[in-house]
Amino acid sequence: MLLDGLPVPPDDYAQGLVLGVDAHMEAIDAIIAKFSEHWSLERMPVVDRALLRIGTYELGWCPDVPTPVAITEAVELAKQYSTKDSGRFVNGLLSRIAAELRDVTES
């Protein structure tokens, strides 16, 4: 597993994210595919895809994580580590996913 090869063990939250995403990858990818119009997962930048998976996992399986926190953290990381359009892309996609998974309205 990915975590076994790390020189320093991750904190508990990071480890929980990795294990949770891994355990629910098929369902997470199906949710992302449902909402990503004209974008296959393989076509997305790898950083965007990873952040979308984490954000979707938090929205669907971590009810203690507030919706704005899950989305904002992913968007900020996308802006910092991916393409110039990634922040908007991740924001839009996670907002649509949140509207369905958490029964929230887009604002």
N, C-alpha and C positions, 0 to 999 in steps of 0.2 A: 504494500500500500504506500501511497505517497508520503504519509506522515512518518513511516518507518525510516526513511532515508534522510530526515532532517537532522542537522547537527545539534540543534536545540529543540526540545519539544515545544510545540505551540501552546498558547494559553488555552484554557478550557473552552472558551467561546469559539475560537478559531477551529479547534479540533471538532467541536460539535457541528460547525458549519460544513466542514469537509466531509465528515461522516454522514451528516444529514443529506447533503446534496448527492453524495454517492449512493446512499440507500434509496433515494427517490428520483434518480436521474431520468428514468424513462418517463415518469409522470411529469416531471419538471420540463423536460424537452418537449413533450406533447403540448403542455400549456403554452410555452414560448412559441412553438410552431403555429398554434391556433391564432395567436395575436400578432405575429410578425408578418404583415402583409408583404408579399413579394420578396421576402428574405428567408432563405433556408438557413438553418443553424450553421451549416458548413460555410456559407458565404459571409457570415458575420465575422468581424475582427475577433480574434481569440480572446482579447481582454473583455470586449463587450459580451461575448458569449458566457464567459466565466462570471461576470458581474450579474448578468441576467439570471443565470442559474442560482446564484447566491440570493439575489433579491427575491426571486420567485419562491425559493425554499423558505425564506423568512416570512413572506406574505402568506404562504399556504400552510406552513407547518410550525411556525413560531408565533403564536397569538400574543405573546408578551412583547414582541417587537412592534412598536407603533408604526403604522403605515408610512407616515412622512419620514421617519428615520430610515426605514428600509430603502425607500426610494432615493432620498437625498444622499445617503452614503454611497450608493451605487453610482449615482449621477456624478458626484464629486470625484470619485475614483476614475470614472470613464473620462471626465474632462482632463484629469491629470495624466493618465497613463495610456489613453487611446487616441483616436483620431479627433479632428476638430469638430466633427459632427456627432461624436459618440454620446456626449452628454444629453443632447436633445433626443437622440434615438433611444437611449436607455430610459430616459424620463418618460417619453411617450409610451413605450412598450410596458414598462412596469406600472404606469398609471392605469392603463387598460386592464392589465392583469389584476391589479388591486381592486378595480371596480367590480370585477367578477368574483374574485376569491374572498374579498372582505366586505362585499356589499356596500362599497362607498361610491360616492358620485365624484366624477372628475370635476375639478374646479379650474 
